[in-house]
Amino acid sequence: MAFIALRSPDVSPRDERRASVRAAHFLALAAAPTFAIMAGLTSIFGDATHGMSCFATAPASPLSGMVAMYVLMSAFHLAPWLKLISR
């Protein structure tokens, strides 16, 4: 079985590394707004399936819901934004 190169011979490893660093930087910046949007949508539309399955249980803490989880995840992923703003 012959080895097939997955990269173009015209692209240097340095260019590939730069592209992957840019992609990682973009993904790091995309995380916080994505989780904030998910928190907003979940708070607006609610989580009816979770409420129906847990109807018989005792009232839970407000920090145990999906909205709180998304807000916390958004806060934890703010570091790339703070670094960008501080430059």
DSSP file (Angstrom, degrees, kcal/mol; ACC not computed):
  #  RESIDUE AA STRUCTURE BP1 BP2  ACC     N-H-->O    O-->H-N    N-H-->O    O-->H-N    TCO  KAPPA ALPHA  PHI   PSI    X-CA   Y-CA   Z-CA
    1    1 A M              0   0    0      0, 0.0     2,-0.2     0, 0.0     0, 0.0   0.000 360.0 360.0 360.0 130.9    0.0    0.0    0.0
    2    2 A A        -     0   0    0      1,-0.1     2,-0.4     0, 0.0     0, 0.0  -0.544 360.0-115.2 -87.0 148.4    1.4    3.4   -1.0
    3    3 A F        -     0   0    0     -2,-0.2     2,-0.5     1,-0.0    -1,-0.1  -0.684  26.6-154.6 -81.9 131.2    1.6    6.4    1.3
    4    4 A I        -     0   0    0     -2,-0.4     2,-0.3     2,-0.0    -1,-0.0  -0.937  14.5-129.3-110.9 124.2   -0.5    9.3    0.1
    5    5 A A        -     0   0    0     -2,-0.5    -2,-0.0     1,-0.1     0, 0.0  -0.524  12.4-160.5 -71.8 132.1    0.5   12.8    1.2
    6    6 A L        +     0   0    0     -2,-0.3     2,-0.3     2,-0.1    -1,-0.1   0.585  69.8  65.6 -90.2 -11.4   -2.4   14.7    2.7
    7    7 A R  S    S-     0   0    0      4,-0.0    -2,-0.0     1,-0.0     5,-0.0  -0.824  90.2-103.8-113.6 154.8   -0.8   18.1    2.2
    8    8 A S    >   -     0   0    0     -2,-0.3     3,-1.3     1,-0.1    -2,-0.1  -0.440  23.1-130.6 -69.8 142.3    0.0   20.0   -0.9
    9    9 A P  T 3  S+     0   0    0      0, 0.0    -1,-0.1     0, 0.0    -2,-0.0   0.704 107.0  62.2 -67.5 -16.3    3.7   20.0   -1.8
   10   10 A D  T 3  S+     0   0    0      2,-0.1     2,-0.5     1,-0.0    -2,-0.0   0.612  88.9  81.9 -82.4 -12.5    3.4   23.8   -2.2
   11   11 A V  S <  S-     0   0    0     -3,-1.3    -4,-0.0     4,-0.0    -1,-0.0  -0.828  73.5-144.0 -99.8 124.8    2.4   24.3    1.4
   12   12 A S     >  -     0   0    0     -2,-0.5     4,-2.0     1,-0.1     3,-0.2  -0.465  23.3-115.5 -82.9 157.9    5.3   24.5    3.9
   13   13 A P  H  > S+     0   0    0      0, 0.0     4,-2.3     0, 0.0     5,-0.1   0.839 117.3  58.6 -59.1 -32.3    5.0   23.0    7.5
   14   14 A R  H  > S+     0   0    0      2,-0.2     4,-2.3     1,-0.2     5,-0.2   0.913 105.7  48.0 -64.0 -42.4    5.4   26.6    8.8
   15   15 A D  H  > S+     0   0    0     -3,-0.2     4,-2.3     2,-0.2    -1,-0.2   0.885 110.6  51.9 -65.6 -37.9    2.3   27.7    6.8
   16   16 A E  H  X S+     0   0    0     -4,-2.0     4,-2.3     2,-0.2    -2,-0.2   0.907 109.5  49.6 -63.1 -41.0    0.4   24.8    8.1
   17   17 A R  H  X S+     0   0    0     -4,-2.3     4,-2.4     2,-0.2    -2,-0.2   0.919 109.9  50.6 -64.7 -43.2    1.3   25.6   11.7
   18   18 A R  H  X S+     0   0    0     -4,-2.3     4,-2.4     1,-0.2    -1,-0.2   0.914 110.8  49.5 -60.6 -42.4    0.3   29.3   11.2
   19   19 A A  H  X S+     0   0    0     -4,-2.3     4,-2.2     1,-0.2    -1,-0.2   0.901 111.4  48.4 -64.4 -40.5   -3.1   28.2    9.8
   20   20 A S  H  X S+     0   0    0     -4,-2.3     4,-2.3     2,-0.2    -1,-0.2   0.872 110.6  50.9 -69.8 -34.8   -3.7   25.8   12.7
   21   21 A V  H  X S+     0   0    0     -4,-2.4     4,-2.3     2,-0.2    -2,-0.2   0.904 110.6  49.7 -66.6 -40.6   -2.7   28.5   15.3
   22   22 A R  H  X S+     0   0    0     -4,-2.4     4,-2.4     2,-0.2    -2,-0.2   0.910 111.0  49.4 -63.2 -41.8   -5.2   30.9   13.6
   23   23 A A  H  X S+     0   0    0     -4,-2.2     4,-2.4     2,-0.2    -2,-0.2   0.912 111.5  48.5 -64.4 -42.1   -7.9   28.3   13.7
   24   24 A A  H  X S+     0   0    0     -4,-2.3     4,-2.2     2,-0.2    -1,-0.2   0.888 111.1  51.0 -64.8 -38.6   -7.3   27.6   17.4
   25   25 A H  H  X S+     0   0    0     -4,-2.3     4,-1.9     2,-0.2    -2,-0.2   0.916 110.6  48.8 -64.7 -42.9   -7.3   31.3   18.1
   26   26 A F  H  X S+     0   0    0     -4,-2.4     4,-1.8     1,-0.2    -2,-0.2   0.919 111.3  49.3 -62.4 -44.4  -10.7   31.7   16.3
   27   27 A L  H  X S+     0   0    0     -4,-2.4     4,-1.1     1,-0.2    -1,-0.2   0.880 108.9  52.8 -64.1 -37.3  -12.2   28.7   18.2
   28   28 A A  H  X S+     0   0    0     -4,-2.2     4,-0.6     1,-0.2     3,-0.3   0.890 112.2  45.3 -64.9 -38.1  -11.0   30.2   21.5
   29   29 A L  H  < S+     0   0    0     -4,-1.9    -1,-0.2     1,-0.2    -2,-0.2   0.778 110.3  55.4 -74.4 -26.1  -12.7   33.5   20.7
   30   30 A A  H  X S+     0   0    0     -4,-1.8     4,-1.7    -5,-0.2    -1,-0.2   0.708  92.7  72.4 -79.5 -19.7  -15.9   31.7   19.5
   31   31 A A  H  X S+     0   0    0     -4,-1.1     4,-2.4    -3,-0.3     5,-0.2   0.946  94.1  47.7 -65.3 -51.8  -16.5   29.8   22.7
   32   32 A A  H  X S+     0   0    0     -4,-0.6     4,-2.2    45,-0.5    -1,-0.2   0.925 114.7  43.9 -61.8 -48.3  -17.6   32.5   25.1
   33   33 A P  H  > S+     0   0    0      0, 0.0     4,-2.5     0, 0.0    -1,-0.2   0.882 112.3  54.7 -64.9 -34.0  -20.2   34.2   22.7
   34   34 A T  H  X S+     0   0    0     -4,-1.7     4,-2.3     1,-0.2    -2,-0.2   0.937 110.7  44.2 -62.8 -46.2  -21.5   30.8   21.7
   35   35 A F  H  X S+     0   0    0     -4,-2.4     4,-2.2     2,-0.2    -1,-0.2   0.861 112.1  53.5 -67.5 -34.4  -22.1   29.8   25.3
   36   36 A A  H  X S+     0   0    0     -4,-2.2     4,-2.3    -5,-0.2    -2,-0.2   0.913 110.0  47.5 -65.4 -41.5  -23.7   33.2   26.0
   37   37 A I  H  X S+     0   0    0     -4,-2.5     4,-2.8     1,-0.2     5,-0.2   0.914 111.0  51.3 -63.8 -42.6  -26.1   32.8   23.1
   38   38 A M  H  X S+     0   0    0     -4,-2.3     4,-2.3     1,-0.2    -2,-0.2   0.885 109.4  50.7 -62.7 -37.6  -26.9   29.3   24.3
   39   39 A A  H  X S+     0   0    0     -4,-2.2     4,-2.2     2,-0.2    -1,-0.2   0.922 111.9  47.6 -64.6 -43.4  -27.7   30.7   27.8
   40   40 A G  H  X S+     0   0    0     -4,-2.3     4,-2.0     2,-0.2    -2,-0.2   0.933 113.6  46.2 -63.5 -45.9  -29.9   33.3   26.3
   41   41 A L  H  X S+     0   0    0     -4,-2.8     4,-3.0     1,-0.2     5,-0.4   0.892 112.9  50.1 -64.4 -39.3  -31.8   30.9   24.1
   42   42 A T  H  X S+     0   0    0     -4,-2.3     4,-1.8    -5,-0.2    -1,-0.2   0.873 110.9  49.1 -67.9 -36.0  -32.2   28.4   26.9
   43   43 A S  H  < S+     0   0    0     -4,-2.2    -1,-0.2    -5,-0.2    -2,-0.2   0.851 116.6  42.9 -71.3 -31.9  -33.5   31.1   29.2
   44   44 A I  H  < S+     0   0    0     -4,-2.0    -2,-0.2    -5,-0.2    -3,-0.2   0.954 127.3  27.8 -75.9 -51.5  -36.0   32.3   26.6
   45   45 A F  H  < S-     0   0    0     -4,-3.0     3,-0.3    -5,-0.2    -3,-0.2   0.656 100.7-150.3 -88.8 -15.9  -37.3   29.0   25.3
   46   46 A G     <  -     0   0    0     -4,-1.8     2,-0.4    -5,-0.4     3,-0.1   0.037  24.5 -86.4  72.9 175.4  -36.7   27.0   28.5
   47   47 A D     >  +     0   0    0      1,-0.1     4,-1.9    -4,-0.1     3,-0.3  -0.710  49.6 168.4-122.0  75.9  -35.9   23.4   28.9
   48   48 A A  H  > S+     0   0    0     -2,-0.4     4,-2.2    -3,-0.3     5,-0.2   0.829  73.0  57.3 -63.5 -35.1  -39.3   21.8   29.0
   49   49 A T  H  > S+     0   0    0      1,-0.2     4,-1.7     2,-0.2    -1,-0.2   0.897 108.4  46.6 -66.3 -38.4  -38.1   18.2   28.6
   50   50 A H  H  > S+     0   0    0     -3,-0.3     4,-1.5     1,-0.2    -1,-0.2   0.910 112.0  51.2 -68.6 -41.0  -36.0   18.5   31.8
   51   51 A G  H  < S+     0   0    0     -4,-1.9    -2,-0.2     1,-0.2    -1,-0.2   0.871 109.6  50.2 -64.3 -36.7  -38.8   20.1   33.7
   52   52 A M  H >< S+     0   0    0     -4,-2.2     3,-0.9     1,-0.2    -1,-0.2   0.890 111.2  47.2 -69.6 -39.0  -41.2   17.3   32.7
   53   53 A S  H 3< S+     0   0    0     -4,-1.7     3,-0.2     1,-0.2    -1,-0.2   0.763 118.7  40.6 -76.1 -23.2  -38.9   14.5   33.7
   54   54 A C  T >< S+     0   0    0     -4,-1.5     3,-0.9     1,-0.2    -1,-0.2   0.067  78.3 115.2-110.8  23.9  -38.1   16.1   37.1
   55   55 A F  T <  S+     0   0    0     -3,-0.9    -1,-0.2     1,-0.2    -2,-0.1   0.855  75.9  50.0 -62.9 -36.8  -41.5   17.4   38.0
   56   56 A A  T 3  S+     0   0    0     -3,-0.2    -1,-0.2    -4,-0.2    -2,-0.1   0.584  94.0  93.1 -82.3  -9.6  -41.9   15.1   41.0
   57   57 A T  S <  S-     0   0    0     -3,-0.9     3,-0.1     1,-0.1    -3,-0.0  -0.315  87.2 -89.7 -81.3 167.0  -38.6   16.0   42.6
   58   58 A A        -     0   0    0      1,-0.2    -1,-0.1    -2,-0.1    -2,-0.0  -0.316  60.2 -77.2 -69.2 157.1  -38.0   18.7   45.1
   59   59 A P        -     0   0    0      0, 0.0    -1,-0.2     0, 0.0     2,-0.1  -0.337  54.9-140.7 -58.4 133.1  -37.2   22.2   43.9
   60   60 A A        -     0   0    0      1,-0.1     5,-0.0    -3,-0.1    -3,-0.0  -0.448  24.5 -85.4 -93.2 166.8  -33.6   22.4   42.8
   61   61 A S    >   -     0   0    0     -2,-0.1     3,-1.8     1,-0.1     4,-0.2  -0.392  33.8-123.3 -65.7 146.0  -31.1   25.2   43.2
   62   62 A P  G >  S+     0   0    0      0, 0.0     3,-0.7     0, 0.0     6,-0.3   0.710 111.4  63.8 -65.6 -16.5  -31.2   27.9   40.6
   63   63 A L  G 3  S+     0   0    0      1,-0.2    -2,-0.1     5,-0.1    -3,-0.0   0.477  88.6  70.1 -83.1  -1.2  -27.5   27.1   39.9
   64   64 A S  G <  S+     0   0    0     -3,-1.8    -1,-0.2     4,-0.1     2,-0.1   0.450  80.3  97.8 -95.5   0.5  -28.4   23.6   38.8
   65   65 A G  S <> S-     0   0    0     -3,-0.7     4,-1.6    -4,-0.2     5,-0.1  -0.274  84.6-109.4 -86.3 172.6  -30.1   24.6   35.5
   66   66 A M  H  > S+     0   0    0      2,-0.2     4,-2.6     1,-0.2     5,-0.2   0.838 115.0  58.9 -69.1 -34.6  -28.8   24.7   32.0
   67   67 A V  H  > S+     0   0    0      1,-0.2     4,-2.4     2,-0.2    -1,-0.2   0.938 107.0  47.1 -61.9 -45.9  -28.8   28.5   31.9
   68   68 A A  H  > S+     0   0    0     -6,-0.3     4,-2.5     1,-0.2    -1,-0.2   0.890 111.0  52.4 -62.8 -39.0  -26.4   28.7   34.9
   69   69 A M  H  X S+     0   0    0     -4,-1.6     4,-2.5     1,-0.2    -1,-0.2   0.931 110.9  46.4 -62.5 -45.1  -24.2   26.1   33.3
   70   70 A Y  H  X S+     0   0    0     -4,-2.6     4,-2.2     2,-0.2    -2,-0.2   0.873 111.8  51.4 -66.5 -36.9  -24.0   28.0   30.0
   71   71 A V  H  X S+     0   0    0     -4,-2.4     4,-2.3    -5,-0.2    -1,-0.2   0.928 112.1  46.5 -65.3 -44.1  -23.3   31.3   31.9
   72   72 A L  H  X S+     0   0    0     -4,-2.5     4,-2.5     2,-0.2    -2,-0.2   0.906 111.9  50.5 -64.1 -41.2  -20.5   29.7   33.8
   73   73 A M  H  X S+     0   0    0     -4,-2.5     4,-1.2     1,-0.2    -1,-0.2   0.890 110.3  50.6 -64.7 -37.7  -19.0   28.1   30.7
   74   74 A S  H  < S+     0   0    0     -4,-2.2     3,-0.2     2,-0.2    -1,-0.2   0.913 110.9  48.8 -63.8 -42.4  -19.1   31.5   29.0
   75   75 A A  H >< S+     0   0    0     -4,-2.3     3,-1.4     1,-0.2    -2,-0.2   0.896 109.3  52.0 -64.9 -40.3  -17.3   33.1   32.0
   76   76 A F  H 3< S+     0   0    0     -4,-2.5     3,-0.5     1,-0.3    -1,-0.2   0.764 109.0  51.6 -68.1 -23.7  -14.6   30.4   32.0
   77   77 A H  T 3< S+     0   0    0     -4,-1.2   -45,-0.5    -3,-0.2     4,-0.3   0.175  81.9  94.3 -98.8  17.5  -14.0   30.9   28.3
   78   78 A L    <>  +     0   0    0     -3,-1.4     4,-2.5     1,-0.2     3,-0.5   0.621  56.9  91.8 -81.0 -13.2  -13.5   34.7   28.6
   79   79 A A  H  > S+     0   0    0     -3,-0.5     4,-2.4     1,-0.2     5,-0.2   0.880  84.3  49.8 -54.0 -46.3   -9.7   34.5   28.9
   80   80 A P  H  > S+     0   0    0      0, 0.0     4,-2.0     0, 0.0    -1,-0.2   0.881 112.3  49.1 -62.1 -34.5   -9.0   34.9   25.2
   81   81 A W  H  > S+     0   0    0     -3,-0.5     4,-2.5    -4,-0.3    -2,-0.2   0.905 110.4  50.1 -68.5 -41.1  -11.3   37.9   25.0
   82   82 A L  H  X S+     0   0    0     -4,-2.5     4,-2.1     2,-0.2    -1,-0.2   0.883 110.8  49.5 -65.2 -37.9   -9.6   39.5   28.0
   83   83 A K  H  X S+     0   0    0     -4,-2.4     4,-0.8    -5,-0.2    -1,-0.2   0.910 111.8  49.0 -64.8 -41.5   -6.2   38.9   26.5
   84   84 A L  H >< S+     0   0    0     -4,-2.0     3,-0.5    -5,-0.2    -2,-0.2   0.904 113.0  46.8 -65.2 -41.4   -7.4   40.5   23.2
   85   85 A I  H 3< S+     0   0    0     -4,-2.5    -1,-0.2     1,-0.2    -2,-0.2   0.860 107.3  57.2 -68.6 -35.9   -8.9   43.5   25.0
   86   86 A S  H 3<        0   0    0     -4,-2.1    -1,-0.2     1,-0.3    -2,-0.2   0.665 360.0 360.0 -72.6 -15.4   -5.7   44.0   27.1
   87   87 A R    <<        0   0    0     -4,-0.8    -1,-0.3    -3,-0.5    -2,-0.1   0.500 360.0 360.0 -71.0 360.0   -3.5   44.4   24.1
